[in-house]
Amino acid sequence: MTSIFRPALATFVFALWSLALFSPAQAMETTAKHAILIDATTGTILMEKDADTATAPASMSKIMMLYLIFERLAEGYLTMEDTFAVSEKAWRMGGSKMFVGVNTRVTIADLLRGVIVQSGNDASIVIAEGLSATESNFAVEMTERAFELGLTNSVFKNATGWPEEGHVMSARDIATLAIRLITDFPQYYPMFAETSFTYNEIKQSNRNPLLYDFPGADGLKTGHTDVSGYGLAASAVRNGRRLILVLNGMESAQDRAREAGRLLDWGFREFANHTLFTEGEVVGNAEVWLGAQATVPLVIQQELILTLSRSAHRNMTVKTIYQGPIPARIESGTELAKLVIEAPDTPTVELPLVAGADVDRLGLFGRLGAAVSFLVWGAVNQ
């Protein structure tokens, strides 16, 4: 059999347009101390700067608190009409406030807007105490859930982001959490785009500057303390494409707004998402040895979308690689090959390809004829 069946590496290269897959090496300069810009659909990092350093997140850590209460709502343990009691601790809390009244009860719907729109520290403590009895208990729950979500540089000591030793998040963790929140709870996410909220006859505006002048901006959360500087977890959508940006360590609110708009504009302008293959699409064909058909279609099992730079050189290659010819019998769905996408300075993308059809083995006389044909003419099949 070895003398007749001689496996060889078969490669087919598809010519694609002038697009290149980019990696974080294509970083954009920024005045932020910590930054990351991610395409939410593909997870492609368009730029980053010191994104894994655990640093004070200020009110951006409230996104973790919101994630936990959204989970309760989605699972049916809470409703928007439920109420939590306001303790004296919550009422006395400093910093940004929703202005809840001590010994009153506030609906979940109002508390959420008090946190999301007004960044209320008092509202955050009311939620923490309502869910876990004490703020410190809730901070432990935040840390444990963050770990379960894959946030590797996040530890919480309180529910508000108030400066406290050891209360930290990295820019990458904040961005990862933002994507999870938007993906997991689309029913609640529109609250982040609300520009104002009135409670106790006090109207306050959303502190997110992008909501007022950046097209497509719809969230998420600002942050500022003397320790952290000015930060922002931002999200914006254009033409169905969502980008997530996290900045921290800025010197002023004006710098934060200007830099956020500049980086998001760059991300939308210089990159685009391209669907290279749809789920179940035939990518190529593999030669078959002693089969009823000479080839078998190679099928990709998942949609392949890549975030590609608009200005890159036309140097991408897409290959199907397999050891062939492949001996029959072949069952549909059997993994036969791999799809390999390569571009300079970019991690190689590899995905499995499976048989798109059954291929029966030739009968005895057919196999004998194919063997003779191969020995005489070098033909792969009958």
N, C-alpha and C positions, 0 to 999 in steps of 0.2 A: 504493500500500500504506500509505503514511503517513497518508493521509486516513481509512483504515478502521481500521488497527491503531494504537491510541493507548496506548502503555505508560503505566502509572500505578503509583505506589507503593501496594502493598496491604499492610495491617497487620491482624493479628488478635491481640487481647490475651486471654490466659487469666487468669482470676481464680484466685489461689492463696490459701492460708491466711495467717494472721497471722505471717509469718516474714520476716526480712530477712537478706540476705547481709552478713556482717561482714568488716571489713578490719582491719589492724593499728592503725587509728586508734582502735579500741575497746580501747585498751591498759589493762591492769590494773596498778595500782601494785605495786611490789615493792622490797624492801630489797636485792636483789642488784644488783651493779654492771652485770652483763650477764645477759640472760635472753631466752629465746624459748620459746614454747609452740605446738606444731604438731599439727594433726590429721593423722595418718599416712596416712589413706586419700585425702583430697582435697588434702593439702598446704596447707590453709588455715592461715594464721598467726592464732592467737587473741590473742596478745599478744607484744610484744617490747620490749626496752630495750637500746639500745646493742649490738645483736646482731652488728654487723659489725666491731667493733673487734678487731683481732688482739691477743690477750693470752695470758699464760702459762696453759696448760690443765692443768698438773700431770698426774696419772695418767689424766685423761680422754683424753689423746693415745694411750694404749694401745689405744683402740678402733681406731685406724688400723693399728697393728701386728697386732691380731687379725684385721682384715679381710684383710690380706695372707696370713696363714697359713691362714685359712679358704679363700681362693682356691686355695692349693696343695692343700688337702685335697679340695675339691670337684672339682678338675681331675684328681685321682688321682696327683699328684706326691708326696704324702705320705699316710701312714696314721696313725691314732691310736696304733698300736703301734710306729712308728718312734721312734728315740731320738736325742737331741742330747747332745753332750759339754758338761760344765760346765767353763769356763775359770776361772783364778784371778781374772780381772777380774770375772766374774759372781758368783763366790763372795764376793768382798770388797765387792760393791756395798752401799751403805747404804740407809737408808729401809726401807720395807715389804719383807718378805722371805718367800720360800717355804721358805728354809733348805735349799737344795740343797747337796750335798757336792762339794767340789772334786775334779776328775778322775773324777767319776762320769758316768753317762749316765742321762738322764731321758726317759721316754716323752712323746710329744706330748700324750697325754691328760692326764697329770699336769701338764705345763707350762701347758697351757691353763687348767686349774683354779687353778694357782698364780698366774696372772695375773688371771683373771676374779674368783675368790673372794677370794684373799689379796692381790691387787694387787702381786705379787712383782716387785720391780725385778730381782732376780737371775734369775728365770725369764724376764723380758723380754729380758735380755741374752743368755741362752742361746738363745732363739728367734732373735734378731737375728743372732747369730754363726752359728747353724746354717743360716740361710737365705741369708746374704750374706757370710759369712766374718768381717766386722767390723761393729761397731755403727754406725760412721760410714757404711759402705756401705749398710747397711739404712736409715738415716735418709734418705739420698738417694733410695732406692727409695720410701720412705713419701711423701716430698714429691712425687715424680713421679706416683705413683699417685693421690695426693690431687688433683692438678691435673686428671688425666684424669677423675676422678669429679665435677669441677665445684666443688671446694673452693677458693675464690679467696683466702682469707685464712689459709692454713695452710702453715707451714714447719716441718720437723722437723730437729732437731740430734742427737737420740738416740731410743732406743726406749722410754724409761721415763717421760718427762715431767719428769725431773730438771731443776731450774732451769738454763738455759743461754741465753746471749744469742742472740736470734733464733728460739728455739723457741716458736712461737705458733700458736694457732687462734682463730677467732671462735666465738661461741655458735652462730651459724647454721651454720657448717661442721660443728660437732660434731653438731648435730641432723640435718643432711643425711646425714652419715656414719652416724649411728645408724639412720636409716630404711633406708638402703641395706643395712646389715649385716643387719637383721631381715628385709628383703625378699629379699635375695640368698642368705642362708644360714639358712633356718628350721630346718634339720636340726641346726645347732650352737647356735642361740640359747637353747634351754632351759638351758644351763649357767649363764647369767646369773642365773637364779632360784634357784640352789643357795645355801643359807644358810651352809654350812660345808664345809671340806675339810681332811683330815688328810694330812700328808706328813712323813716322818721322825718319826712318832709325835707330831707337833705339830699340834694341831687349832686352826684359826683360823676365825673367823666372817666372813661377807661384810660389808663396810663400808657397803653400801647400806642406809640406815635404813628405806626404804620397804618393803623385802621383809618386814619383821616386823609392820607395823601398817597398811599402806595396801592396801585391797582391790584386787586386780588388778595390783599392781606385779610386774614380772618382769625388771627390769634397769634400768640397764646398768652405770654406772661412777662411782665417786666420785673426787675429786681434792683434794689439799691440799698446798700449800707456803707458806712465809712470803711468797713473791712473789705467788702467785695468790690466796691466801685459800682458802676452802672452796668447792668446786664439786661439781656433780652432773649427770650425764646420766641422766635417768630415763625409764622407759617403763612405761605401765600400760594395761590393757584392761578395759573394762566394756561388757557387752552387745555384744561383738564390735567395739567401737570403740576404737582405739588412739591415745593421745596421747603425744607426745614432748616432754619438758621439759629444757631446759639452763639451769642457773644457775651463775654464777661470781662470785667476789669477795665471798663471804659472810664474816661475822666469826667464826662459830663453827659447830661441827658441829650444835649444837642449833638454831641459826637456819636452817641448811641444811635440816634435816629438817622443821622446822615450815613453812618457806616453800614447800618442794616439795609437801608435802601440801596446803597451802592453795590453791596455784595449780592443781594437778591437780583438786582437788575443784571449783573454780570452772569449769574447762574442761569437765568432764563434766556439771556441773549446768546451766550457762548455754547450752551449745551442743549441737546434735545433728546427725547426718547424715541427709539426706533424698534418696531417689532420686526425682528429678523425671521422668525418662524412662528407659526400658530400651532396650537396643540393638535397633534395627530397629522401634521404635515409631513409629506414625503421629502426627505432631505437629499436622498441619493439612492443608488442601487448597488447591491453587492453581487459579485459573481458567485454562482452556485456550482458545486461539483456533484455530478451524477444526479441532477435534479430534473424533475419534469419541466421546470422552467429554467432558463439560463441565468436569470437574476432574481433577486428578492428585494423589494423596496425597503429602505431604511427609514423609519418613522421616529420623529421626536415626540415624546410623551407630554411635554409641557410647553406652554408659550414661552418664547424667548424674547425678552425686551431688554435692550441695552441702552444706557445713557452714553451718548457719544458727543464729542466735541465738534462744534461747527467749523472750527478753524484748523483742525488737524490735517495732516497729510493723508493722501489716499493710499494707505498702506496696511489696511486690515486684511487678514486672510481667514477664511472659514474652511475647515477640512473635515471630511469623514474618514476615519481610520479604522481598519479591520484586518484581521488575518484571513486571507482568502486564497483561492476560492473556498467557500463555506460548504462543507459536505451536507448533502440532503440525508435525512428528512429534517425540515425546519418547521417549527411550529410558530404561528403568529404570536407576537408578544415576547419572543425570546430575545434577550439582549445579544446583539451581534457586533456592534461597533460603538464608536464614540465620536461625538462632534467636538471639534477643537477650534476655538477662536483665539487668535493671537494678534497682538499689536505691540509695538515698542513701548517699553516702560510700563507695561500693564500686566497684571496677573492673568495667566492663561485661564480661559473658561473651558471646562470640559463637561459634557452632558452625554448620558447614554442614549444610544439609538437601538430600536428594537425592530424585529421583523414585522413588516406590514401585511404579510400574507403567509398562509401555509404553502410549503413547497414539498410535494411528495418525491420520494426517491424513484428513480427509473427502475423498470423491471430488469430481470436478469439479462435479457438480450440487449436491452437498451444500455445497460452498464457496460457490457462487453463491447458494444459498438463505440461507446464514448471512450473507453480505454484505448481501443485501437486507433480511433481518430486522434486522441491526444498524442499517442506515440508516433504516429505518422505525420500529423499536421500541426501538432502543438495546440490543438483547440482545447479550450477549457471544458466545454460541455459537448453534448451529443453532435 
